[in-house]
Amino acid sequence: MSKLPIISPEGMAAILLLLGFEKIRQKGSHCFYSHPDGRCTVIPFHKGEDLGRGLIRSILRDTEISVDDYLRLRTKR
């Protein structure tokens, strides 16, 4: 298995918005995103930090996005 490329929180948020997710609320530096079908996740926005590979994998699992779709959307945006 190859390593997932890291991404900024803004980049991950853009991918989620492309897929129909909405930002529903924010508490501190954490933004909560929800999809009309019930999927949801949280993205931490910490200044100057990218999302780690483990966190990216967790977000993909929460949102039921495949790694292939993530890689395709990452280059598309």
C-alpha contacts under 8 A as a table, 3 or more apart, distances in Angstrom:
res1	aa1	res2	aa2	distance
3	K	53	R	7.81
4	L	53	R	6.12
5	P	53	R	7.34
6	I	50	D	6.74
6	I	51	L	6.18
6	I	52	G	6.22
6	I	53	R	6.12
6	I	56	I	7.59
7	I	11	G	6.08
7	I	12	M	6.62
7	I	50	D	5.74
7	I	51	L	5.84
7	I	52	G	7.95
8	S	11	G	5.11
8	S	12	M	6.43
8	S	49	E	7.16
8	S	50	D	4.42
8	S	51	L	5.81
9	P	12	M	5.15
9	P	13	A	6.12
9	P	43	I	6.56
9	P	44	P	6.87
9	P	45	F	5.79
9	P	50	D	6.31
9	P	51	L	6.20
10	E	13	A	5.05
10	E	14	A	6.19
10	E	45	F	7.85
11	G	14	A	5.08
11	G	15	I	6.39
11	G	74	R	7.66
12	M	15	I	5.10
12	M	16	L	6.31
12	M	43	I	7.98
13	A	16	L	5.10
13	A	17	L	6.16
13	A	43	I	7.57
14	A	17	L	5.10
14	A	18	L	6.22
14	A	77	R	7.40
15	I	18	L	5.11
15	I	19	L	6.46
15	I	73	L	6.44
15	I	74	R	7.02
15	I	77	R	7.11
16	L	19	L	5.10
16	L	20	G	6.54
16	L	21	F	5.30
16	L	22	E	7.79
16	L	33	Y	7.88
17	L	20	G	5.20
17	L	21	F	4.92
17	L	22	E	6.28
18	L	21	F	7.35
20	G	35	H	6.25
20	G	36	P	7.86
21	F	33	Y	6.03
21	F	34	S	5.26
21	F	35	H	4.40
21	F	36	P	7.38
22	E	33	Y	5.34
22	E	34	S	5.40
22	E	35	H	6.30
23	K	26	Q	7.96
23	K	31	C	6.82
23	K	32	F	5.83
23	K	33	Y	4.45
23	K	34	S	6.56
24	I	31	C	7.76
24	I	32	F	5.77
24	I	33	Y	5.62
24	I	34	S	6.48
25	R	31	C	6.07
25	R	32	F	5.41
25	R	33	Y	7.46
26	Q	29	S	7.09
26	Q	30	H	5.70
26	Q	31	C	4.40
26	Q	32	F	5.98
27	K	30	H	5.44
27	K	31	C	6.58
29	S	44	P	5.74
29	S	45	F	5.13
29	S	46	H	6.42
30	H	42	V	6.41
30	H	43	I	5.64
30	H	44	P	4.30
30	H	45	F	5.95
31	C	42	V	5.60
31	C	43	I	5.34
31	C	44	P	6.34
31	C	45	F	7.42
32	F	40	C	7.33
32	F	41	T	5.95
32	F	42	V	4.52
32	F	43	I	6.56
33	Y	40	C	5.52
33	Y	41	T	5.45
33	Y	42	V	6.12
33	Y	43	I	7.82
34	S	38	G	6.69
34	S	39	R	5.86
34	S	40	C	4.24
34	S	41	T	6.66
35	H	38	G	5.51
35	H	39	R	5.26
35	H	40	C	6.18
36	P	39	R	7.44
39	R	62	D	6.82
39	R	63	T	5.51
39	R	64	E	7.74
40	C	62	D	6.45
40	C	63	T	6.10
41	T	59	I	6.20
41	T	62	D	5.91
41	T	63	T	6.60
42	V	59	I	7.44
43	I	59	I	7.84
45	F	49	E	7.82
46	H	49	E	5.66
46	H	50	D	7.98
51	L	55	L	6.27
51	L	56	I	6.38
52	G	55	L	5.30
52	G	56	I	6.19
53	R	56	I	5.03
53	R	57	R	6.15
54	G	57	R	5.13
54	G	58	S	6.21
55	L	58	S	4.93
55	L	59	I	6.17
56	I	59	I	5.12
56	I	60	L	6.18
57	R	60	L	5.05
57	R	61	R	6.15
58	S	61	R	5.05
58	S	62	D	6.12
59	I	62	D	5.05
59	I	63	T	6.10
60	L	63	T	5.23
60	L	64	E	5.70
60	L	65	I	4.97
60	L	66	S	6.70
60	L	67	V	7.36
60	L	70	Y	7.81
61	R	64	E	4.99
61	R	65	I	6.57
61	R	66	S	7.94
65	I	69	D	6.39
65	I	70	Y	6.69
66	S	69	D	5.17
66	S	70	Y	6.26
67	V	70	Y	4.97
67	V	71	L	6.20
68	D	71	L	5.16
68	D	72	R	6.18
69	D	72	R	5.05
69	D	73	L	5.98
70	Y	73	L	5.19
70	Y	74	R	5.85
71	L	74	R	5.11
71	L	75	T	6.59
72	R	75	T	5.60
72	R	76	K	6.23
73	L	76	K	4.76
73	L	77	R	6.14
74	R	77	R	5.93
